[in-house]
């Protein structure tokens, strides 16, 4: 029996590889998402928004920077929730005007520093950790000492090891990272250093969808459905 199974294994593997692109073709569009907790919430909103206009999407999770570059060259049809202004660096992307997530606080996390958070200038004396490709620091003044990490868990591990003084991350992503690492020595300071609105982007080849997407987001926001998805996602972190 085992010999028969091993004999069929190469054929089964080849069949699986052939079927994968066929499954991808079942979707109308492929949307790139990041690999953070806020991306998980964004994914649920994106699926519902496109469903609202009659389209099925395949979500592909990749690192944040790759998400943008792949959407920019057209490998993805668009992105999930990202901050505004990214079309300046990625000219083939167009932003849907109404935010998917209207308000996501950006928080300062620290191990042994105590100070009052009053905007970006309050973290200027410190070495700042954040996620590579997460362009929140684009809102910050130039000249800050920033060290990036591939994941929020790695950013917190650097903080715990003393390689950085603070970590700046989205509230949802930061709490998820702390839960995953189990680091009890790191705490979140108040108030938020800033608050971001997060938007969907389309590759220009799909720009005709922009008015329909914008109207769908407005409708789902007005009905409270988007807020319900956000609250359910955040509850999982408590």
Rosetta blueprint (number, residue, H / E / L):
1 X L
2 X H
3 X H
4 X H
5 X H
6 X H
7 X H
8 X H
9 X H
10 X H
11 X H
12 X H
13 X H
14 X H
15 X H
16 X H
17 X H
18 X H
19 X H
20 X H
21 X H
22 X H
23 X H
24 X H
25 X L
26 X L
27 X L
28 X L
29 X E
30 X E
31 X E
32 X E
33 X E
34 X L
35 X L
36 X L
37 X H
38 X H
39 X H
40 X H
41 X H
42 X H
43 X H
44 X H
45 X H
46 X H
47 X H
48 X H
49 X H
50 X H
51 X H
52 X H
53 X L
54 X L
55 X L
56 X L
57 X E
58 X E
59 X E
60 X E
61 X E
62 X L
63 X L
64 X H
65 X H
66 X H
67 X H
68 X H
69 X H
70 X H
71 X H
72 X H
73 X H
74 X L
75 X L
76 X L
77 X L
78 X E
79 X E
80 X E
81 X E
82 X E
83 X E
84 X L
85 X L
86 X H
87 X H
88 X H
89 X L
90 X L
91 X L
92 X L
93 X E
94 X E
95 X E
96 X L
97 X L
98 X L
99 X L
100 X L
101 X E
102 X E
103 X E
104 X E
105 X E
106 X E
107 X E
108 X E
109 X E
110 X E
111 X L
112 X L
113 X L
114 X L
115 X L
116 X L
117 X L
118 X L
119 X L
120 X H
121 X H
122 X H
123 X H
124 X L
125 X L
126 X L
127 X E
128 X E
129 X E
130 X E
131 X E
132 X L
133 X L
134 X L
135 X H
136 X H
137 X H
138 X H
139 X H
140 X L
141 X L
142 X L
143 X L
144 X L
145 X E
146 X E
147 X E
148 X E
149 X E
150 X L
151 X L
152 X H
153 X H
154 X H
155 X H
156 X H
157 X H
158 X H
159 X H
160 X H
161 X L
162 X L
163 X L
164 X L
165 X L
166 X E
167 X E
168 X E
169 X E
170 X E
171 X H
172 X H
173 X H
174 X H
175 X H
176 X H
177 X H
178 X H
179 X H
180 X H
181 X H
182 X L
183 X L
184 X L
185 X L
186 X L
187 X E
188 X E
189 X E
190 X E
191 X E
192 X E
193 X E
194 X E
195 X E
196 X E
197 X E
198 X E
199 X E
200 X E
201 X E
202 X E
203 X E
204 X H
205 X H
206 X H
207 X H
208 X H
209 X H
210 X H
211 X H
212 X H
213 X H
214 X H
215 X H
216 X H
217 X H
218 X H
219 X H
220 X H
221 X H
222 X H
223 X H
224 X L
225 X H
226 X H
227 X H
228 X H
229 X H
230 X H
231 X H
232 X H
233 X H
234 X H
235 X H
236 X L
237 X L
238 X L
